[in-house]
Amino acid sequence: MASARSLPTLQRLGSTVDPTIDARSAAKNWFTSFVDAMSAKDVVGILDLLLDDVFWRDMLALTWDFHTYEGKDAVKRFLGTQLPKFDPTSFKLHEDLIGLQKPFEDVAWIQAFFTFDTTVGHASGIFRLVPCPDESWKAHVVYTNLDDLRGFPEQIGILRNHKPYHGNWGETREIERAFLEVEPSVVIVGGGQTGLEIAARLKMLGVSALVVEQTKRIGDIWRERYAVLCLQDPIWRNHMPYLPFPPSWPVYIPGWKLGDWLESYANALDLNVWTSTRVVSIEPGAMRKKWSVKVVREDGTERIFSVNHVVLAMGYGNNVPKIPDIPDRGQILHSSEYKVATDHLGKSVIVVGACTSAHEICSDYESNGIDVTMVQRSSTHVVSIQACTRRLFGIFGRLYCEGGPPIDIADRISASFPIHLLRLLFQRHTKHLAEADRDLLDGLRNVGFRLTSGEDGSGLFVPLFKKIGGHYLDRGPSQKIIDGKIKLKADGRIAKFTRTGLQFEDGSTLDADVVLFATGFAETRGAYLKLLPSYLHDFVQPILDLDDEGEVNSVAREIGGRGPKGEKLAGIWTLLGNLAGCRFHSKHMALQIKAYEEGILKFNDRY
């Protein structure tokens, strides 16, 4: 199927779309037939409503896993096995969320949102209909998502605590946080936004969790980065569960400001966090629990927790710097250690790297009058942040913006695009972005900056879904490179250090007082292996990159995978990514953990 993938263009479909089409009527007619077939478990009838190259993406609702089925044959096998198990009922079409969309001139679909119930939970779905030559409409995409468990709703809104008196609240919280006489159900390793979001999700489901954070204060993971750091995604995409950012906040949030917010978030939601504490080992458990987690506090006190679930929320590589192995290495600085440019006033600086941190650090140096040279070792995909916000997010419609839909709806619409389909959409949009940024990109080429349009011309697809790095969303530093304010060494393959700087493979040299490596962080899987006994290392699956179906390998999943050997690591989970991804998938992870704890889900129940 992979070799035959293509967008459902009007030309390929042999169809046209009347711009005055009654999209609501078309969606309702299709949905009526879909509900009839689903309720009767009539797989053949369902397939008649789908294109031959349909995508059906399911997130836990019908499989207890993350799957994308591509083509009618795969969908047939999936539905034939799973519909009897989950018995979907109570379908409802949300007519206010139906609309005709045209992401490109030659691509059009009707998008609609629906909800339904299964034997285990409450779910939602999205379908996209494309026109056929006989004037009918068929689904090119169907998406189903588990939203909540039957009988275990989140304790929010009308279900919040209604007691009129709470006694000594401060003392109660200290007892809860200390875990002196009880064990948490879950230990979460890492107290950045990811760890706090999964802790919040679990709390609302009544699952006790302890977050273990190695820094002194919640939020230090952001406060300790360079002072000019800002998030690249706009604020509407970054809200955290249950407690959105204030409406007065800037569109692009400063890193320090986010760090303070994380601390207030943990306090406001009564999350249990131990700071200045390290997890030193995770071993197979005793006391009828799957895992024994050993932690060491700042004063050297040790504690071993016996739990069924451990969430690894340590970020990319546990923030361990990745620095190239270069002969005769002298004194260096990594971007994780960099704070402010004024630390190096009067000095000359080389920054090795040409992605986000490198650009922003170079710009900071230049703004403070410091002589700085960027060393680019490989090509970079550059998009202006204005073009990206205006055009790239247009793939999904107006989702993450002022006046956009509620964020829980936006997240599901965003997730409803199968990743293999997104690659095709990104290839189209990358060309449009390059056209919008033509002057900027031409200026960079003219000074020798090496550009790439990404893997297969898919631009930001790889850094968003497969691996981190290789791109930069420009907000000003690119023009400084064009103007020569930030110097550039574009063929920067480093041979060795010299007494005064660097020597390159082409024989050229650069002198500098400071060499700073903005070269990212260590591989995430390696950070996990350090916590586990060596005999379990081979069972840890790849963390990032995509599986054959286009799903991210281990994010929001258990790290041993789903095969028979995966059960050896059942209950050890991983979650990482940007705020948007972790906000959405933290709910998926919490639902799975709650289902395990309540006996609703067993390891071998997954399809």
Secondary structure, DSSP 8 states (H G I E B T S, - for coil): -GGG-----HHHHT----TT--HHHHHHHHHHHHHHHHHTT-HHHHHTTEEEEEEEEEESTTTSSEEEEESHHHHHHHHHHHHHHH--EEEEEEEEEEEEEEEETTEEEEEEEEEEE-SSEEEEEEEEEEE-TTS-EEEEEEEEEEEEETTB--S-GGGS---S--SSHHHHHHHHHHTSSS--SEEEE--SHHHHHHHHHHHHTT--EEEE--SSSTTHHHHTS-TT-B-SS-GGGT-BTTB---TTS-SS-BHHHHHHHHHHHHHHTT--EE-S-EEEEEEE--TT-SEEEEEE-TTS-EEEEEESEEEE---GGGG-B-----TT--S-EETTT---GGGGTT-EEEEE--SHHHHHHHHHHHHTT-EEEEE--S-BEEEEHHHHHHHGGGGG-S-SSTT---HHHHHHHHHTS-HHHHHHHHHHHHHHHHHHTHHHHHHHHHTT--B---GGG-TTHHHHHT-S-SEEEESSHHHHHHTTSSEEESS--EEEEETTEEEETTS-EEE-SEEEE---B--HHHHHHTTS-GGGGGG----SSB-TTS-BSSTTEETT-SSGGGGGGTTEEE--S-HHHHHHHHHHHHHHHHHHHTTS--GGG--
